Amino acid sequence: MTDQKPERRRRILLAAREVFAKEGFHSAEVKTIATRASVGKATIYKHFDSKEDLLLAVVQADLQAIRDIALTHLVGAGHPLERFESTCLAIADYLDQNRNFSKVLISEAGEFMPEIQRLHQEVVFANQAFADAFFDAMKSEGVLPDIPNRILLNLLMNLTIGTVYSWTLNKEQDLRSEVEQLFELWKKGTKR
């Protein structure tokens, strides 16, 4: 007999994302999530201590998914800027598929921001060596200025967070187009 716990947990996380996106975090009920995941309410509490922990688990899964997208696109042949653009476009597509959940995070999850930031920092720290190597490759190609990688990462993260924030709140804004425009600006700026 196979262990069903990982599959059950995956179903719970998917159901939670859907319910939070549809109803908002504060209005969402654990019972509704349980029904959507085809489990009992008690099963959810076997996996998660609270609705807040469930939200943070969904955020952590998203951060890991974004990390996996980044690693998949950044590794390989080709010019570093092209790989970086491909990565950002793939992440934009992922976020676009989860736009309503992103909106819930921005509009309702402010009280969880310290914990969300901690989860984000864990992912960044775990992948710092890879980021440093990639930034160094971009610097050697003349695509990035020779400033400390920590500062570059903060600049890129701030640009990303600001772009995603604006996109989440503006129904008319297309994230993929925004990313494409930012890269066009970047490419024009790096041509000498």
Secondary structure as a PSIPRED ss2 file (coil, helix, strand):
# PSIPRED VFORMAT (PSIPRED V4.0)

   1 M C   1.000  0.000  0.000
   2 T C   1.000  0.000  0.000
   3 D C   1.000  0.000  0.000
   4 Q C   1.000  0.000  0.000
   5 K H   0.000  1.000  0.000
   6 P H   0.000  1.000  0.000
   7 E H   0.000  1.000  0.000
   8 R H   0.000  1.000  0.000
   9 R H   0.000  1.000  0.000
  10 R H   0.000  1.000  0.000
  11 R H   0.000  1.000  0.000
  12 I H   0.000  1.000  0.000
  13 L H   0.000  1.000  0.000
  14 L H   0.000  1.000  0.000
  15 A H   0.000  1.000  0.000
  16 A H   0.000  1.000  0.000
  17 R H   0.000  1.000  0.000
  18 E H   0.000  1.000  0.000
  19 V H   0.000  1.000  0.000
  20 F H   0.000  1.000  0.000
  21 A H   0.000  1.000  0.000
  22 K H   0.000  1.000  0.000
  23 E H   0.000  1.000  0.000
  24 G C   1.000  0.000  0.000
  25 F C   1.000  0.000  0.000
  26 H C   1.000  0.000  0.000
  27 S C   1.000  0.000  0.000
  28 A C   1.000  0.000  0.000
  29 E C   1.000  0.000  0.000
  30 V H   0.000  1.000  0.000
  31 K H   0.000  1.000  0.000
  32 T H   0.000  1.000  0.000
  33 I H   0.000  1.000  0.000
  34 A H   0.000  1.000  0.000
  35 T H   0.000  1.000  0.000
  36 R H   0.000  1.000  0.000
  37 A H   0.000  1.000  0.000
  38 S C   1.000  0.000  0.000
  39 V C   1.000  0.000  0.000
  40 G C   1.000  0.000  0.000
  41 K H   0.000  1.000  0.000
  42 A H   0.000  1.000  0.000
  43 T H   0.000  1.000  0.000
  44 I H   0.000  1.000  0.000
  45 Y H   0.000  1.000  0.000
  46 K H   0.000  1.000  0.000
  47 H H   0.000  1.000  0.000
  48 F C   1.000  0.000  0.000
  49 D C   1.000  0.000  0.000
  50 S C   1.000  0.000  0.000
  51 K H   0.000  1.000  0.000
  52 E H   0.000  1.000  0.000
  53 D H   0.000  1.000  0.000
  54 L H   0.000  1.000  0.000
  55 L H   0.000  1.000  0.000
  56 L H   0.000  1.000  0.000
  57 A H   0.000  1.000  0.000
  58 V H   0.000  1.000  0.000
  59 V H   0.000  1.000  0.000
  60 Q H   0.000  1.000  0.000
  61 A H   0.000  1.000  0.000
  62 D H   0.000  1.000  0.000
  63 L H   0.000  1.000  0.000
  64 Q H   0.000  1.000  0.000
  65 A H   0.000  1.000  0.000
  66 I H   0.000  1.000  0.000
  67 R H   0.000  1.000  0.000
  68 D H   0.000  1.000  0.000
  69 I H   0.000  1.000  0.000
  70 A H   0.000  1.000  0.000
  71 L H   0.000  1.000  0.000
  72 T H   0.000  1.000  0.000
  73 H H   0.000  1.000  0.000
  74 L H   0.000  1.000  0.000
  75 V C   1.000  0.000  0.000
  76 G C   1.000  0.000  0.000
  77 A C   1.000  0.000  0.000
  78 G C   1.000  0.000  0.000
  79 H C   1.000  0.000  0.000
  80 P H   0.000  1.000  0.000
  81 L H   0.000  1.000  0.000
  82 E H   0.000  1.000  0.000
  83 R H   0.000  1.000  0.000
  84 F H   0.000  1.000  0.000
  85 E H   0.000  1.000  0.000
  86 S H   0.000  1.000  0.000
  87 T H   0.000  1.000  0.000
  88 C H   0.000  1.000  0.000
  89 L H   0.000  1.000  0.000
  90 A H   0.000  1.000  0.000
  91 I H   0.000  1.000  0.000
  92 A H   0.000  1.000  0.000
  93 D H   0.000  1.000  0.000
  94 Y H   0.000  1.000  0.000
  95 L H   0.000  1.000  0.000
  96 D H   0.000  1.000  0.000
  97 Q H   0.000  1.000  0.000
  98 N C   1.000  0.000  0.000
  99 R H   0.000  1.000  0.000
 100 N H   0.000  1.000  0.000
 101 F H   0.000  1.000  0.000
 102 S H   0.000  1.000  0.000
 103 K H   0.000  1.000  0.000
 104 V H   0.000  1.000  0.000
 105 L H   0.000  1.000  0.000
 106 I H   0.000  1.000  0.000
 107 S H   0.000  1.000  0.000
 108 E H   0.000  1.000  0.000
 109 A C   1.000  0.000  0.000
 110 G H   0.000  1.000  0.000
 111 E H   0.000  1.000  0.000
 112 F H   0.000  1.000  0.000
 113 M H   0.000  1.000  0.000
 114 P H   0.000  1.000  0.000
 115 E H   0.000  1.000  0.000
 116 I H   0.000  1.000  0.000
 117 Q H   0.000  1.000  0.000
 118 R H   0.000  1.000  0.000
 119 L H   0.000  1.000  0.000
 120 H H   0.000  1.000  0.000
 121 Q H   0.000  1.000  0.000
 122 E H   0.000  1.000  0.000
 123 V H   0.000  1.000  0.000
 124 V H   0.000  1.000  0.000
 125 F H   0.000  1.000  0.000
 126 A H   0.000  1.000  0.000
 127 N C   1.000  0.000  0.000
 128 Q H   0.000  1.000  0.000
 129 A H   0.000  1.000  0.000
 130 F H   0.000  1.000  0.000
 131 A H   0.000  1.000  0.000
 132 D H   0.000  1.000  0.000
 133 A H   0.000  1.000  0.000
 134 F H   0.000  1.000  0.000
 135 F H   0.000  1.000  0.000
 136 D H   0.000  1.000  0.000
 137 A H   0.000  1.000  0.000
 138 M H   0.000  1.000  0.000
 139 K H   0.000  1.000  0.000
 140 S H   0.000  1.000  0.000
 141 E C   1.000  0.000  0.000
 142 G C   1.000  0.000  0.000
 143 V C   1.000  0.000  0.000
 144 L C   1.000  0.000  0.000
 145 P C   1.000  0.000  0.000
 146 D C   1.000  0.000  0.000
 147 I C   1.000  0.000  0.000
 148 P C   1.000  0.000  0.000
 149 N H   0.000  1.000  0.000
 150 R H   0.000  1.000  0.000
 151 I H   0.000  1.000  0.000
 152 L H   0.000  1.000  0.000
 153 L H   0.000  1.000  0.000
 154 N H   0.000  1.000  0.000
 155 L H   0.000  1.000  0.000
 156 L H   0.000  1.000  0.000
 157 M H   0.000  1.000  0.000
 158 N H   0.000  1.000  0.000
 159 L H   0.000  1.000  0.000
 160 T H   0.000  1.000  0.000
 161 I H   0.000  1.000  0.000
 162 G H   0.000  1.000  0.000
 163 T H   0.000  1.000  0.000
 164 V H   0.000  1.000  0.000
 165 Y H   0.000  1.000  0.000
 166 S H   0.000  1.000  0.000
 167 W H   0.000  1.000  0.000
 168 T H   0.000  1.000  0.000
 169 L H   0.000  1.000  0.000
 170 N C   1.000  0.000  0.000
 171 K C   1.000  0.000  0.000
 172 E C   1.000  0.000  0.000
 173 Q C   1.000  0.000  0.000
 174 D C   1.000  0.000  0.000
 175 L H   0.000  1.000  0.000
 176 R H   0.000  1.000  0.000
 177 S H   0.000  1.000  0.000
 178 E H   0.000  1.000  0.000
 179 V H   0.000  1.000  0.000
 180 E H   0.000  1.000  0.000
 181 Q H   0.000  1.000  0.000
 182 L H   0.000  1.000  0.000
 183 F H   0.000  1.000  0.000
 184 E H   0.000  1.000  0.000
 185 L H   0.000  1.000  0.000
 186 W H   0.000  1.000  0.000
 187 K H   0.000  1.000  0.000
 188 K H   0.000  1.000  0.000
 189 G H   0.000  1.000  0.000
 190 T H   0.000  1.000  0.000
 191 K C   1.000  0.000  0.000
 192 R C   1.000  0.000  0.000
